[in-house]
Amino acid sequence: MAYQLSASKLQTYHLCPQSYYFRYELGLKTAAFFGSAALGTALHQTLSQVYRDWSYTEPLPELVWVHHCWHQHSGSLSPAQVEDGREILENYYHNFIADEPALRRPLAVEGKIQGRLQVANLEFAITGRYDRIDYLKDGLELIDYKSAKEVKLPAPDEIDLQIGLYYLALEQRYKQSLQQLSLLYLRSAEKFTFDATPKHKQLVEWTISELAFKLRTDDLWEANPGEHCERCTYSRYCAAIQDNPEPLPENAKTPRQMQLVLDL
């Protein structure tokens, strides 16, 4: 069975291999974040319908089309959330649709992209989700909607790994290269675009190779102390920051045995 990898898993490993080991190999629970994601989900579903179901027989939809799509997905929200979402979508329409010569039909909306990579006789299945994939002149643009109230860009190395993973997966799925990754913050109508290059793909391949070595050799999953330790769920088990770390809980899983992929 292939080892499942996502952008968030690669980012966790890059930040701290020991945190990765605690979370994904031993299955220790993370601290839960309690909050309503209903509004964000409804916004994502609405924009998916705006682009997916528009007839494209006319250059641009009117704002009423966006309102119609919002009505389809906002039924379970509170009145305040419905109004908040309506304002966000109207702002989106005026900033990203109204001034365009035509609404461009995307390659795909709201889905999962998958790819495979074999390293050191181990097979990895890489997966990621996207909100929209657009055509560019020489490749593809992957767009990720963000509904958070605060505009907070990921660290550069996190972006690089995310770009590399999508570069590899899109190349396998569509036989086209990723040219840009764009983070679109819906509340502020700000779009941040990052260029993609083959170097990002090479970075992901190198990171997965390093991970494969640890999985194969049961090497030490060393800690990487830093500011992130203050937010780490597993700090109480970590000898790098605790003089007397707590023992691992009894329900910790046994690290999996990796199955070799043999070339026949």
Secondary structure, 3 states (H helix, E strand, C coil): CCEEEEHHHHHHHHHCHHHHHHHHHCCCCCCCCCCCCHHHHHHHHHHHHHHHHCCCCCCCCCHHHHHHHHHHHCCCCCHHHHHHHHHHHHHHHHHHCCCCCCCCCCCEEEEEEEEEEEECCEEEEEEEEEEEEEEECCEEEEEEEECCCCCCCCCHHHHHHHHHHHHHHHHHHHCCCEEEEEEEECCCCEEEEEECCHHHHHHHHHHHHHHHHHHHHCCCCCCCCCHHHHHCCCHHHCCCCCCCCCCCCCCCCCCCCCCCCCCC
